[in-house]
Amino acid sequence: MTKKKSAKKQVKTDKTQLLYGLILFAVSFILYANTIGHDYALDDYMLIKENRFTQAGISGIGDILTSDMFAGHNEGYKSDLSGGRYRPLSQITIAIEYEIFGQNPQVSHFVNIILFGLTPIMIFLTLSLLLKTDSTKFNWYSSLPFLAALFFAVHPIHTEAVANIKGRDEIMSMLLVLVSFYYFLKYIDNQFRKDLIYSSAAFFLALMSKENSITFLAVMPLALMMIREKSIPQSLKSIIPYFIMGLVFIIIRQSIVGGGQSIPTAELMNDPFLGMSFSEKFGTIMVTLYTYLRLLFLPYPLTYDYYPYHILKTGFLDFVPIFASIIYILLIVQAFQSYKKNKIISFAIFYFFITFSIVSNILFTIGSFMNERFIYMPSLAVSIFFAWLISQYLPERFQNKNFVVGVILIICGIFSFLTVTRNPVWENNFTLMTNDVNTSKNSAFGNYTAGVQYYLKMVESPAANDKKMYHDKALQHLYKAIEIYPRYSNAFLTLGNTYFEYDFNVDSTIYYYKKSFNIYPANYECSINLGRLMRDQKKNPAEAEFYFNNCIKVNPNKFDAYNELGVVYFNTGNFSKAIMMFENALSRNPRYKQILLNLSGVYKAIGDNEKSQMYLTQANMLR
């Protein structure tokens, strides 16, 4: 009889968990269904649309496994992030999609939603197992695991991770580390070796998705000590296989992208703390920590852009850093005080600090003030807090089921509305950058990228009125970017492009190109543009030669600067140097028709009709 009752109870539990899982998946899918038709945006270009490793499909997996995440974006890529980015698993899934479906962002958005939809299910199952919660004994509105998973699903802070394809590294890391945690707990309870194997494998795959999974080396033993009341030695012993997996991953990562040493840079967009004093740096960090907390409880307005100086440079003794410091100190005190009285809240706080530490800029700088996707994993702590508040705290004070249900519906309703209305902003670069600049008004990067988008629209627009409107908006944002950051080389370059494309204003174009060049001479595009203008418009071969030679110095592997310099030498009658440059260009790009035509022309000029005809024939064979 006991076995029959146990079997019946298990069937009932399984059905209840299946129902809760389906509800959580459905909510997640419905909230993000309006992103399926989106295009690529932001880092999707570097990871997918302009990444030769991803576009190689299955044949590119070897390169993905042995390279920095963005190495396939261009030859000679050097990461702007301290320690680089080694997250091959999420990129491999996109490469497989590319192999099967080609360049199809809609498929990738769909996969992101599916993976995200599985995450609240794993939150529910893992918390149920951790807390040993019997789902059949609780109504949905009093089940902490279910409510925590539900609040995670609807929270608008996750729109960046889900609506941007590149955010898959965050989604997969969180999903897989939860799978690892779930089987870890099953192994602790049952001591089945297969659970340990599943858990260890999932943990390694989580690390291969994104490095922040390594923080669960602290989360999992802490959960055993706090929630399961295991001893410290028992808890630490249980984590040994995962420590080994972490060590293996670090060795692999180190061999491929190097360690975590900071990369010196003189570019504010890659080092937002550039030029700050110690007080300003840590004051500004505390402002970002306050902003993260505010967005977790009041997620509006959201923006992709937290570059300087949307987050203002702030001294440590200013009000917001001091206020933020007090809040975080109180959270730490609460975590220790609640260690025995309220283990759920204590664990949630410790979980937040552990998972947040790696992106906080306190342990090491990460090349950015903050991003909403960075809080994806730590945000589970706030979901647990909301769930505890509603499932345990409120019922003790309000003996009214309808009140509790009303609070849940209000929170979920507001969060869902904010999520669904935020998603369309991520449709493409134009919608994202021209919308979010209205939030990040004081961001140099935000104004620059909005300017670039309006510039591109100006170039595409056939109508004169539209062209002028986009031209004026481009100038407005580009000048604003330079006002915020006067050494913004790319902003000056795009200003030059805008003046050239709008009304062929050569003098203004050259003026802004030279501004850009003087700040950052290593910009290949700026140098080659200046060289062409000096050669073709200003008839100044000496300056043209200087800029083309600078291109070759910056990137000797590209063919076009050799070809352009060959034209300079041809125009000035230096045919031997022209031949040398054209041959250099041809060796780097044998199928570029214009190089062959240039060689045909220079050999005809020196009277070698045989070679001239040979190159002309080769050129005519190419399309």
Legacy VTK file of the C-alpha trace (Angstrom):
# vtk DataFile Version 3.0
C-alpha trace
ASCII
DATASET POLYDATA
POINTS 623 float
0.000 0.000 0.000
2.815 2.373 0.913
4.487 1.817 -2.463
1.185 2.432 -4.276
0.576 5.642 -2.354
4.134 6.748 -3.084
3.701 5.974 -6.780
0.396 7.854 -6.933
1.935 10.813 -5.149
4.853 10.825 -7.605
2.459 10.784 -10.570
0.540 13.694 -9.071
3.783 15.587 -8.452
4.960 14.948 -12.014
1.646 16.186 -13.444
1.733 19.306 -11.296
5.323 20.055 -12.291
4.484 19.450 -15.943
1.577 21.884 -15.730
3.703 24.543 -14.016
6.464 23.984 -16.564
4.078 24.414 -19.500
2.685 27.613 -17.979
6.183 29.045 -17.457
7.262 28.136 -20.992
4.073 29.566 -22.507
4.439 32.855 -20.619
8.086 33.169 -21.695
7.314 32.374 -25.333
4.330 34.731 -25.569
6.277 37.639 -24.053
9.064 37.379 -26.629
7.088 36.146 -29.654
7.193 39.654 -31.117
10.992 39.377 -31.519
10.884 36.456 -33.970
10.677 38.766 -36.999
13.611 40.918 -35.873
16.810 41.462 -37.823
20.361 41.475 -36.472
21.321 44.252 -34.042
24.361 45.504 -32.154
26.962 42.746 -31.547
25.045 40.354 -33.820
27.038 41.874 -36.681
30.420 40.992 -35.165
29.222 37.563 -34.046
27.129 36.514 -37.052
26.584 38.760 -40.055
30.229 39.854 -40.373
31.909 36.816 -38.788
33.564 34.396 -41.194
33.778 31.604 -38.590
30.035 31.669 -37.890
29.198 31.978 -41.580
31.357 28.933 -42.353
28.721 26.878 -40.553
29.808 23.461 -39.302
33.214 23.794 -40.982
33.877 26.883 -38.848
33.458 25.064 -35.521
37.165 24.281 -35.286
38.041 27.970 -35.596
35.316 28.901 -33.102
36.710 26.447 -30.533
40.235 27.824 -30.908
39.550 31.578 -31.089
38.191 34.599 -29.261
34.438 35.038 -29.740
34.844 37.945 -32.191
38.076 36.790 -33.869
36.189 35.849 -37.034
35.018 39.438 -37.450
38.224 40.585 -39.105
41.817 39.560 -39.707
44.234 40.487 -36.953
41.405 40.978 -34.434
42.515 42.023 -30.966
40.006 41.930 -28.144
39.141 45.203 -26.429
38.051 43.214 -23.346
40.431 42.391 -20.527
41.175 38.680 -20.873
39.213 38.356 -24.131
35.955 36.470 -24.751
35.957 32.680 -24.944
32.326 31.532 -25.298
32.372 28.996 -28.126
29.249 26.939 -27.360
26.669 29.652 -28.006
28.511 30.652 -31.189
28.598 27.027 -32.327
24.800 26.770 -32.042
24.478 29.846 -34.271
26.994 28.395 -36.760
24.877 25.227 -36.966
21.786 27.357 -37.627
23.759 29.171 -40.347
24.711 25.806 -41.907
21.078 24.680 -42.051
19.126 27.893 -42.649
21.729 30.329 -44.011
21.640 33.954 -42.892
18.292 33.858 -41.137
17.987 36.019 -38.007
14.373 34.929 -37.499
15.484 31.348 -36.803
18.092 32.554 -34.324
15.558 34.737 -32.506
13.187 31.768 -32.331
15.912 29.574 -30.811
16.716 32.293 -28.253
13.073 32.299 -27.143
12.981 28.492 -26.838
16.157 28.472 -24.731
14.869 31.301 -22.577
11.537 29.517 -22.137
13.355 26.474 -20.724
15.154 28.606 -18.129
12.176 29.394 -15.829
11.316 25.681 -15.951
14.786 24.834 -14.650
14.506 27.565 -12.006
11.246 26.018 -10.814
12.608 22.450 -10.777
15.919 23.404 -9.146
14.373 25.526 -6.400
11.742 22.822 -5.765
14.509 20.266 -5.316
16.708 22.582 -3.250
13.869 23.501 -0.877
12.328 19.999 -1.068
9.019 21.612 -1.944
6.070 19.354 -2.671
4.278 21.094 -5.549
1.036 19.231 -4.792
0.758 20.799 -1.353
0.793 24.405 -2.558
-1.434 26.495 -4.715
0.395 28.253 -7.531
0.189 31.604 -5.749
1.899 30.219 -2.634
4.626 28.168 -4.352
7.937 29.986 -3.937
9.741 28.014 -6.699
6.927 28.648 -9.193
6.629 32.356 -8.370
10.410 32.869 -8.515
10.457 31.261 -11.967
7.429 33.307 -13.081
8.931 36.624 -11.966
12.192 35.714 -13.715
10.256 34.997 -16.927
8.418 38.329 -16.991
11.213 40.643 -15.796
11.929 43.297 -18.475
15.632 43.475 -17.600
16.052 40.293 -19.668
14.987 41.853 -22.976
18.592 42.596 -23.977
19.680 38.991 -23.443
16.683 37.490 -25.250
15.891 40.004 -28.019
19.551 40.297 -29.067
20.831 37.057 -30.630
24.286 37.581 -29.177
22.656 37.404 -25.728
22.427 33.644 -26.205
25.694 33.294 -24.286
23.884 34.657 -21.208
20.825 32.447 -21.773
22.767 29.224 -22.362
25.138 29.864 -19.473
22.244 30.354 -17.042
20.200 27.455 -18.434
23.065 24.962 -18.385
24.344 25.945 -14.959
20.815 25.451 -13.601
20.736 21.989 -15.203
24.070 21.322 -13.504
22.728 22.583 -10.166
19.596 20.432 -10.506
21.518 17.191 -11.109
24.023 18.194 -8.431
21.178 18.268 -5.913
19.835 14.946 -7.225
23.269 13.420 -6.744
23.472 14.791 -3.201
20.077 13.239 -2.427
20.416 9.879 -4.191
24.162 9.356 -4.819
23.491 8.084 -8.339
26.683 8.402 -10.367
24.790 9.225 -13.549
23.485 12.431 -11.886
27.052 13.481 -11.090
28.055 12.856 -14.717
25.091 14.853 -16.056
25.790 17.673 -13.629
29.529 17.879 -14.347
28.975 17.793 -18.118
26.324 20.528 -17.924
28.643 22.656 -15.769
31.441 22.412 -18.326
29.054 23.282 -21.160
27.817 26.270 -19.134
31.414 27.480 -18.810
31.842 27.052 -22.574
28.770 29.262 -23.051
29.995 32.102 -20.842
32.625 32.422 -18.160
30.348 33.765 -15.414
29.028 30.223 -14.803
32.160 29.701 -12.738
30.511 31.633 -9.900
28.365 28.545 -9.212
31.489 26.955 -7.717
30.548 29.127 -4.745
26.747 29.077 -5.165
26.305 25.289 -5.042
28.217 24.530 -1.813
26.667 27.621 -0.233
23.207 26.241 -1.026
24.108 22.964 0.671
25.396 24.735 3.776
22.547 27.227 4.096
19.449 25.445 2.802
20.337 21.762 3.292
22.368 22.420 6.486
25.321 20.328 5.334
28.673 20.844 7.064
31.339 23.015 5.460
33.661 20.020 4.768
30.765 18.041 3.208
29.743 20.988 1.040
33.260 21.727 -0.163
33.983 18.058 -0.853
30.887 17.836 -3.051
32.209 20.558 -5.337
35.563 18.909 -6.176
34.473 17.515 -9.599
33.202 20.971 -10.591
36.401 22.594 -9.425
38.301 20.222 -11.712
35.988 21.116 -14.604
36.535 24.797 -13.875
40.290 24.322 -13.834
40.206 22.461 -17.164
38.140 25.282 -18.674
40.514 27.968 -17.369
43.506 26.114 -18.856
41.755 25.821 -22.234
40.676 29.446 -22.114
44.131 30.654 -21.090
45.765 28.786 -23.963
43.393 30.339 -26.512
42.666 33.930 -25.463
45.105 34.517 -22.605
44.540 35.559 -19.017
42.753 38.438 -17.390
45.421 41.099 -17.573
44.105 44.550 -18.340
44.800 45.878 -21.814
46.147 49.425 -21.746
44.051 51.671 -23.955
43.713 55.351 -24.663
40.166 54.980 -25.989
37.332 55.982 -23.677
34.855 53.641 -25.388
37.023 50.647 -24.418
37.994 51.961 -20.977
35.204 54.102 -19.490
37.296 54.820 -16.391
40.044 56.419 -18.489
41.472 59.514 -16.799
39.449 59.068 -13.598
40.943 59.457 -10.147
40.575 56.623 -7.619
37.667 58.460 -5.982
35.917 59.055 -9.329
36.389 55.464 -10.454
34.884 53.881 -7.359
32.269 56.594 -7.033
31.136 55.874 -10.586
31.181 52.117 -9.941
28.874 52.665 -6.965
26.534 54.667 -9.219
26.347 51.667 -11.587
25.699 49.318 -8.656
22.860 51.572 -7.531
21.504 51.676 -11.104
21.497 47.879 -11.310
19.463 47.623 -8.100
17.051 50.314 -9.246
16.467 48.545 -12.559
15.835 45.239 -10.832
12.978 46.774 -8.837
11.938 49.534 -11.250
12.987 48.397 -14.764
12.287 51.617 -16.632
13.631 53.208 -18.727
15.865 50.570 -20.271
18.685 51.192 -22.739
21.429 49.211 -24.455
23.819 52.121 -23.908
25.541 52.829 -20.590
28.696 54.266 -22.140
30.312 57.512 -20.913
28.651 59.604 -19.828
25.129 58.265 -19.603
26.522 57.073 -16.289
28.003 60.319 -15.012
31.514 60.499 -13.620
30.946 60.818 -9.872
33.213 61.289 -6.848
33.011 58.648 -4.126
31.852 61.180 -1.522
28.883 62.339 -3.591
25.359 61.422 -2.484
24.546 58.496 -4.815
27.784 56.532 -4.168
27.358 56.979 -0.417
23.674 55.989 -0.607
24.524 52.947 -2.750
27.289 51.935 -0.348
24.851 52.083 2.573
22.313 49.924 0.688
24.910 47.270 -0.171
26.318 47.255 3.368
22.800 46.788 4.733
22.245 43.903 2.298
25.414 42.202 3.525
24.393 42.723 7.147
20.921 41.353 6.379
22.434 38.295 4.690
24.407 37.397 7.811
21.624 38.281 10.229
19.111 36.161 8.287
21.461 33.193 8.035
19.432 31.186 10.544
16.163 33.113 10.757
15.380 33.396 7.054
17.648 31.185 5.000
15.874 31.875 1.706
16.505 35.629 1.868
20.025 35.127 3.159
20.810 32.701 0.318
19.261 35.045 -2.282
21.465 37.934 -1.112
24.624 35.827 -1.101
23.675 34.428 -4.529
23.313 37.981 -5.850
26.721 39.089 -4.586
28.477 35.960 -5.827
27.054 35.980 -9.363
27.232 39.768 -9.631
30.849 40.027 -8.455
32.304 39.010 -11.815
30.610 41.885 -13.723
30.659 44.571 -11.021
33.977 46.227 -12.034
35.106 45.847 -8.413
37.212 42.681 -8.733
38.503 43.760 -12.159
37.381 46.194 -14.838
35.349 44.693 -17.682
35.642 47.418 -20.343
32.166 48.858 -19.738
30.333 50.717 -16.983
27.395 48.303 -17.067
24.929 46.481 -19.311
21.491 45.070 -18.650
22.533 41.622 -19.894
25.200 41.495 -17.164
22.465 41.284 -14.518
20.692 38.363 -16.234
22.075 35.671 -13.919
22.119 37.735 -10.686
18.511 38.859 -11.266
17.280 35.475 -10.036
17.970 36.764 -6.514
15.325 39.474 -6.894
12.866 36.959 -8.356
13.400 34.784 -5.269
12.869 37.833 -3.044
9.569 38.723 -4.760
8.482 35.084 -4.525
9.303 34.919 -0.792
7.537 38.229 -0.184
4.336 37.001 -1.804
4.330 33.329 -0.830
5.467 33.690 2.790
5.622 37.259 4.054
2.305 38.671 2.780
0.105 35.669 3.721
1.275 35.980 7.336
0.041 39.572 7.437
-2.905 39.493 5.057
-5.164 36.468 5.416
-6.664 37.143 2.021
-5.961 34.980 -1.021
-7.392 37.547 -3.426
-4.996 40.215 -2.157
-1.988 37.958 -2.717
-3.185 36.947 -6.194
-3.833 40.610 -6.997
-0.269 41.570 -6.086
1.105 38.782 -8.307
-1.071 39.822 -11.245
-0.139 43.497 -10.865
3.616 42.766 -10.808
3.388 40.299 -13.700
1.100 42.626 -15.652
3.403 45.635 -15.344
6.551 43.630 -16.056
4.947 41.876 -19.030
3.776 45.169 -20.509
7.271 46.654 -20.155
8.820 43.556 -21.754
6.461 43.373 -24.727
6.746 47.117 -25.438
10.541 47.083 -25.084
11.052 44.210 -27.537
10.270 46.174 -30.769
13.120 48.568 -30.018
15.527 45.660 -30.624
14.230 45.071 -34.172
17.403 46.347 -35.839
20.231 48.821 -35.339
18.218 51.788 -36.540
15.266 51.233 -34.199
17.564 50.422 -31.265
20.071 53.224 -31.595
17.736 56.034 -32.596
15.333 55.111 -29.792
17.792 54.590 -26.949
19.697 57.805 -27.615
16.618 59.529 -26.189
17.309 57.728 -22.895
21.106 57.836 -23.022
21.224 61.488 -24.069
24.599 62.133 -22.485
26.314 59.095 -23.973
29.025 59.780 -26.530
28.658 56.284 -27.961
24.858 56.479 -28.081
24.938 59.769 -29.976
27.656 58.455 -32.290
25.761 55.262 -33.170
22.507 57.204 -33.680
24.449 59.545 -35.974
25.782 56.563 -37.935
22.267 55.150 -38.376
20.900 58.486 -39.626
23.914 58.785 -41.956
23.164 55.338 -43.427
19.507 56.290 -43.894
20.619 59.508 -45.614
22.732 57.523 -48.086
19.862 55.102 -48.826
17.111 57.728 -49.197
16.244 58.786 -52.768
13.926 61.628 -51.707
15.653 64.998 -51.187
13.495 65.941 -48.181
14.202 62.648 -46.421
17.885 62.908 -47.272
18.084 66.375 -45.687
16.164 65.259 -42.594
18.519 62.324 -42.006
21.534 64.516 -42.788
20.492 67.065 -40.149
19.813 64.374 -37.537
23.141 62.709 -38.269
25.006 65.988 -37.766
23.036 66.734 -34.584
24.044 63.479 -32.908
27.607 63.395 -34.223
28.302 66.920 -32.974
26.745 65.946 -29.627
29.027 62.891 -29.419
32.069 65.115 -29.996
30.820 67.642 -27.448
30.679 64.864 -24.844
33.977 63.291 -25.929
36.137 65.716 -27.947
38.630 62.988 -28.911
36.037 60.721 -30.538
37.902 59.743 -33.704
35.074 57.678 -35.232
32.596 60.524 -34.769
34.853 62.889 -36.743
35.249 60.212 -39.439
31.472 59.799 -39.796
31.036 63.571 -39.908
33.406 63.599 -42.863
31.440 60.810 -44.528
28.177 62.686 -43.967
29.424 65.906 -45.579
30.876 63.971 -48.520
27.808 61.843 -49.232
25.267 64.642 -48.780
26.575 67.370 -51.072
30.160 66.372 -51.945
31.588 69.023 -49.591
35.244 68.053 -50.069
36.756 70.745 -47.828
34.543 69.875 -44.828
35.119 66.182 -45.471
38.893 66.563 -45.449
38.720 68.818 -42.367
36.890 66.186 -40.303
38.890 63.272 -41.711
42.099 65.003 -40.613
40.597 65.617 -37.166
39.908 61.887 -36.954
43.358 60.962 -38.278
45.196 63.218 -35.826
43.420 61.526 -32.914
43.802 57.962 -34.173
46.190 57.485 -37.123
45.645 53.711 -37.057
42.149 54.018 -38.530
42.486 52.333 -41.911
39.233 53.692 -43.353
40.135 57.274 -42.480
43.597 57.018 -44.067
42.416 55.441 -47.307
39.601 57.990 -47.671
42.043 60.858 -47.139
44.452 59.332 -49.645
41.765 59.112 -52.328
40.587 62.696 -51.739
44.131 64.051 -51.846
44.861 62.174 -55.040
41.602 62.670 -56.937
40.159 65.953 -55.648
43.106 67.985 -54.370
45.624 66.634 -56.885
48.182 66.338 -54.091
50.122 63.108 -54.784
52.585 63.623 -51.921
49.846 63.705 -49.277
48.008 60.876 -51.004
51.181 58.773 -50.902
51.554 59.521 -47.163
48.063 58.344 -46.277
48.184 55.214 -48.454
51.550 54.261 -46.929
49.974 54.727 -43.520
47.253 52.245 -44.518
49.917 49.701 -45.446
51.611 50.286 -42.102
48.306 49.803 -40.242
47.339 46.634 -42.139
49.864 45.269 -44.638
47.583 42.347 -45.502
44.838 44.384 -47.184
45.144 44.834 -50.929
43.352 48.111 -51.623
45.969 50.543 -50.253
48.623 48.976 -52.522
46.310 49.367 -55.502
45.476 52.995 -54.647
49.157 53.829 -54.125
49.931 52.206 -57.473
47.520 54.670 -59.103
49.385 57.586 -57.435
52.686 56.366 -58.862
51.126 55.751 -62.288
49.703 59.287 -62.376
53.100 60.774 -61.489
54.942 58.665 -64.094
56.751 56.423 -61.597
55.838 53.251 -63.495
58.274 50.875 -61.769
56.817 51.695 -58.351
53.308 51.519 -59.797
53.992 47.972 -61.064
55.425 46.963 -57.681
52.332 48.262 -55.828
49.865 46.680 -58.270
51.670 43.329 -57.984
51.559 43.589 -54.192
47.819 44.222 -54.429
47.337 41.318 -56.852
49.193 38.881 -54.577
46.697 39.757 -51.816
43.604 39.619 -54.031
44.217 37.748 -57.316
40.580 37.990 -58.418
40.101 41.758 -58.180
39.517 42.879 -61.761
40.614 46.517 -61.372
44.127 45.517 -60.283
44.559 43.499 -63.475
43.268 46.425 -65.551
45.707 48.755 -63.766
48.613 46.409 -64.515
47.496 46.223 -68.144
47.449 50.017 -68.297
50.875 50.558 -66.752
52.536 47.968 -69.006
50.904 49.582 -72.036
52.294 52.943 -70.862
55.851 51.578 -70.845
55.372 49.882 -74.224
55.175 46.259 -73.058
52.119 45.337 -75.120
52.503 41.597 -74.534
52.166 41.878 -70.746
49.515 44.541 -71.154
47.411 42.149 -73.248
48.070 39.270 -70.837
46.656 41.189 -67.861
43.777 42.540 -69.944
42.837 38.994 -70.958
42.943 37.854 -67.320
40.751 40.796 -66.335
38.197 40.013 -69.022
37.940 36.451 -67.746
36.683 37.770 -64.425
33.168 39.065 -63.927
LINES 1 624
623 0 1 2 3 4 5 6 7 8 9 10 11 12 13 14 15 16 17 18 19 20 21 22 23 24 25 26 27 28 29 30 31 32 33 34 35 36 37 38 39 40 41 42 43 44 45 46 47 48 49 50 51 52 53 54 55 56 57 58 59 60 61 62 63 64 65 66 67 68 69 70 71 72 73 74 75 76 77 78 79 80 81 82 83 84 85 86 87 88 89 90 91 92 93 94 95 96 97 98 99 100 101 102 103 104 105 106 107 108 109 110 111 112 113 114 115 116 117 118 119 120 121 122 123 124 125 126 127 128 129 130 131 132 133 134 135 136 137 138 139 140 141 142 143 144 145 146 147 148 149 150 151 152 153 154 155 156 157 158 159 160 161 162 163 164 165 166 167 168 169 170 171 172 173 174 175 176 177 178 179 180 181 182 183 184 185 186 187 188 189 190 191 192 193 194 195 196 197 198 199 200 201 202 203 204 205 206 207 208 209 210 211 212 213 214 215 216 217 218 219 220 221 222 223 224 225 226 227 228 229 230 231 232 233 234 235 236 237 238 239 240 241 242 243 244 245 246 247 248 249 250 251 252 253 254 255 256 257 258 259 260 261 262 263 264 265 266 267 268 269 270 271 272 273 274 275 276 277 278 279 280 281 282 283 284 285 286 287 288 289 290 291 292 293 294 295 296 297 298 299 300 301 302 303 304 305 306 307 308 309 310 311 312 313 314 315 316 317 318 319 320 321 322 323 324 325 326 327 328 329 330 331 332 333 334 335 336 337 338 339 340 341 342 343 344 345 346 347 348 349 350 351 352 353 354 355 356 357 358 359 360 361 362 363 364 365 366 367 368 369 370 371 372 373 374 375 376 377 378 379 380 381 382 383 384 385 386 387 388 389 390 391 392 393 394 395 396 397 398 399 400 401 402 403 404 405 406 407 408 409 410 411 412 413 414 415 416 417 418 419 420 421 422 423 424 425 426 427 428 429 430 431 432 433 434 435 436 437 438 439 440 441 442 443 444 445 446 447 448 449 450 451 452 453 454 455 456 457 458 459 460 461 462 463 464 465 466 467 468 469 470 471 472 473 474 475 476 477 478 479 480 481 482 483 484 485 486 487 488 489 490 491 492 493 494 495 496 497 498 499 500 501 502 503 504 505 506 507 508 509 510 511 512 513 514 515 516 517 518 519 520 521 522 523 524 525 526 527 528 529 530 531 532 533 534 535 536 537 538 539 540 541 542 543 544 545 546 547 548 549 550 551 552 553 554 555 556 557 558 559 560 561 562 563 564 565 566 567 568 569 570 571 572 573 574 575 576 577 578 579 580 581 582 583 584 585 586 587 588 589 590 591 592 593 594 595 596 597 598 599 600 601 602 603 604 605 606 607 608 609 610 611 612 613 614 615 616 617 618 619 620 621 622
